[in-house]
C-alpha cells in the first residue's frame, strides 16, 4: 500500500561545470566539454528520486587552465551561487574545477557559506562530511602535484632547448621570420635593425632616435609606430647577436646574427653611461633652436654656450658683448639666458600665435586655395602643437628658422618677430606628401 504520508524529496538545483585546459579539439562536433556534460547529466538523472534537477544555465570554460580562478564560466557559476540559484555543483573530476589546493579551498569556502554541495561523478565523496573533505584534499594534493611536475618538465625542456640554441616560439623579433620553427633572417627588416643600432651610436640617445624613427614612419613587426620602450628592448635583445637567452643567460643560437660584436659593444658602452650624461652628449650634437635669431635690444647677437658643473652641463645664450668684455650700460637687459627657458618661451608663444584668428587669416591670404583647401589649412594650424612634440630636434631647429625672423631680448622680456610667409610655408609642408609626418 502506498504511503501517502511520505514527503517528496526537496528539489536540489544542480549546476554542471566543465573545463578543458587547451583549445585543441574544441571545434569538433562532440568535444571534451560535451563528454563531461553528458556524464554529469546522466549522474543527475540517476539522482532524480532525491530531488536533483538540472538548471538551464551552462558553465563552460574551454581553453583555460585550472591553475587560475580567472575563468568566465567559473565566475558566472560563483555569482549564481552567491545569488542563491544553485544547490549542487557537479563536475566530471575535481581537477576540472581547480588544480590548485589553495584556489579550491577558496571555492569550498564559497560553497559552505551558501550551503552548496560539491560532487564529482567519477570520484564519489560528499564535501559535507569530514571523510569527504579528507578525500577531497588528498585528491587535490595529487592534482596539484601532477600540475607542478608537468610544469617542471616543460621548464626543463625549454631550458635544454635554449641551451642548444633552439628557437622555442613566442614573440618573433624584427629582422627575423620563422620557417620550419626556426628563425631565419629577413634581409629587409635586418637592414632596418642595423640602421637603428648604427644610428644610436651616432645620436647617443634613445629619446632622440625614437622620435626620429617615428617621424620617418618606422614600425615594429606588429605594425605599431616605434617608441622609446620598444627601441630599448630592441637594442638589448641578444637574439640579434645570434644567441638564445634563458633566464638571463645567453647560449649560442641556431640562427644567424644580425649585429656584429663591435657594433653591439659600441651600443652597450653608450647605454652603460648615465642617462643624464647621454642626454648632455645628445644636446651638444643638437642644433640650438635660436642660433642666429637671438639679439639684445642694443643689437648684440646672443650665441649658444655651455658650462659644466660636476657631471651636469648647463646651456645658455650669451651676449657677444659679454663674451668680448665690452662695456654695456646698466639698462637691465639680460646678457645671459638659460637655453631651456628662452627656447620654451619662444615655443609657447609660437603655439599661441598659430591658434589666433589673425594668424589664420594671414596664412589663408597667402595660400593657394585651389591647392590647399581652407578647412584643411585651419586644421593643420590647430594640429601644429601636437606635431611639434614629435619632431626630431634637427627638424625643430629648421622650423624655428622658418617661423622666426628675430627675437629681441629686452629688460621687460622677449620680443618675437614672426614670419607670416614662414607660417604659410610650414602649413604647405604639412599638407604635401613630404609633410613633416608626426607620430600618431
RAUR-V773620 format. One record per residue. N is the residue number from 1. SS is DSSP state (@ for helix, = for strand, . for the rest). D_LAST is the distance of its C-alpha to the last C-alpha in whole Angstrom. Layout:
n=(N;N)
ss=(SS;SS)
d_last=(D_LAST;D_LAST)
This chain:
n=(1;2;3;4;5;6;7;8;9;10;11;12;13;14;15;16;17;18;19;20;21;22;23;24;25;26;27;28;29;30;31;32;33;34;35;36;37;38;39;40;41;42;43;44;45;46;47;48;49;50;51;52;53;54;55;56;57;58;59;60;61;62;63;64;65;66;67;68;69;70;71;72;73;74;75;76;77;78;79;80;81;82;83;84;85;86;87;88;89;90;91;92;93;94;95;96;97;98;99;100;101;102;103;104;105;106;107;108;109;110;111;112;113;114;115;116;117;118;119;120;121;122;123;124;125;126;127;128;129;130;131;132;133;134;135;136;137;138;139;140;141;142;143;144;145;146;147;148;149;150;151;152;153;154;155;156;157;158;159;160;161;162;163;164;165;166;167;168;169;170;171;172;173;174;175;176;177;178;179;180;181;182;183;184;185;186;187;188;189;190;191;192;193;194;195;196;197;198;199;200;201;202;203;204;205;206;207;208;209;210;211;212;213;214;215;216;217;218;219;220;221;222;223;224;225;226;227;228;229;230;231;232;233;234;235;236;237;238;239;240;241;242;243;244;245;246;247;248;249;250;251;252;253;254;255;256;257;258;259;260;261;262;263;264;265;266;267;268;269;270;271;272;273;274;275;276;277;278;279;280;281;282;283;284;285;286;287;288;289;290;291;292;293;294;295;296;297;298;299;300;301;302;303;304;305;306;307;308;309;310;311;312;313;314;315;316;317;318;319;320;321;322;323;324;325;326;327;328;329;330;331;332;333;334;335;336;337;338;339;340;341;342;343;344;345;346;347;348;349;350;351;352;353;354;355;356;357;358;359;360;361;362;363;364;365;366;367;368;369;370;371;372;373;374;375;376;377;378;379;380;381;382;383;384;385;386;387;388;389;390;391;392;393;394;395;396;397;398;399;400;401;402;403;404;405;406;407;408;409;410;411;412;413;414;415;416;417;418;419;420;421;422;423;424;425;426;427;428;429;430;431;432;433;434;435;436;437;438;439;440)
ss=(.;.;.;.;.;.;.;.;.;.;.;=;=;=;=;=;=;=;=;=;.;.;.;.;.;.;.;.;.;.;.;@;@;@;@;@;@;@;@;@;@;@;@;@;@;@;.;@;@;@;.;=;=;=;.;.;.;.;=;=;=;=;.;.;.;.;.;.;.;.;.;@;@;@;@;@;@;@;@;@;@;@;.;.;.;.;.;=;=;=;=;.;.;@;@;@;@;.;.;.;@;@;@;@;@;@;@;@;@;@;@;@;@;.;.;.;=;=;=;=;.;.;=;.;.;.;.;.;.;@;@;@;@;@;@;@;@;@;@;@;@;@;@;@;@;@;@;@;@;@;@;@;@;@;@;@;@;@;@;@;@;@;@;.;.;.;.;.;.;.;.;.;.;.;.;=;=;=;=;.;.;=;=;=;=;.;@;@;@;@;@;@;@;@;@;@;@;@;@;@;@;@;@;.;.;@;@;@;@;@;@;@;@;@;@;.;.;.;=;.;.;.;.;.;=;.;.;@;@;@;@;@;@;@;@;.;.;@;@;@;@;.;=;=;=;=;.;.;=;=;=;=;.;.;.;.;.;.;.;.;@;@;@;@;@;@;@;@;@;@;@;.;.;.;@;@;@;@;@;@;@;@;@;@;@;.;.;.;.;.;.;.;.;=;=;=;.;.;.;.;=;=;=;=;=;=;=;=;=;.;.;=;=;=;=;=;=;=;=;@;@;@;@;.;.;.;.;.;.;.;.;.;.;.;.;=;=;=;@;@;@;@;@;@;@;@;@;@;@;@;@;@;@;@;.;.;@;@;@;@;@;@;@;@;@;@;.;.;.;.;.;.;.;@;@;@;@;@;@;@;@;@;@;@;@;@;@;@;@;@;.;.;@;@;@;@;@;@;@;@;@;@;@;=;=;=;=;=;=;.;.;.;.;=;=;=;=;=;.;@;@;@;@;@;@;@;@;@;@;@;@;.;.;.;.;.;.;.;.;.)
d_last=(85;81;80;79;78;76;72;69;67;64;61;58;54;53;49;49;46;44;42;41;39;38;36;39;41;40;39;43;45;47;45;46;45;47;50;49;49;52;54;53;54;58;58;58;60;63;62;63;66;65;63;59;57;54;51;49;45;44;42;41;38;37;36;36;37;40;39;37;38;34;35;35;38;40;38;39;43;43;42;44;47;46;47;50;50;51;54;54;51;52;50;51;51;50;47;46;45;44;45;44;47;46;43;47;48;46;46;50;50;48;50;53;52;52;55;53;55;53;55;54;56;57;58;60;60;59;57;60;62;62;63;60;58;60;59;55;55;56;54;51;52;53;49;47;49;48;45;45;47;45;42;44;44;41;40;43;42;38;40;42;40;38;41;41;38;37;34;34;31;27;24;24;22;21;23;26;27;29;33;36;34;34;31;31;29;27;27;24;22;25;24;20;22;24;22;20;24;25;22;22;26;25;23;24;21;18;16;17;16;13;11;13;12;9;10;12;10;12;12;14;17;15;13;10;8;11;11;14;16;15;17;20;21;21;23;25;26;29;29;28;31;33;34;34;33;35;35;34;37;36;38;38;36;37;34;34;32;29;29;33;35;35;31;30;33;31;28;29;32;29;27;30;30;29;26;27;29;26;24;27;28;24;25;28;26;24;25;26;24;27;30;32;31;33;36;39;41;44;42;41;38;36;35;32;34;34;37;37;38;38;35;33;32;32;31;33;33;37;39;42;45;44;43;47;49;49;51;49;50;49;47;44;42;40;40;37;34;31;29;26;28;28;25;23;25;25;21;22;24;22;19;22;24;21;21;25;26;28;26;24;28;28;25;26;30;29;26;27;27;28;25;22;23;23;21;18;19;19;16;14;17;15;12;13;13;9;9;12;11;9;12;14;18;20;17;18;21;21;20;22;25;24;24;27;30;32;32;35;36;39;41;39;35;33;33;30;31;28;28;27;27;25;22;23;22;19;18;20;17;14;16;17;16;16;14;12;9;6;4;0)
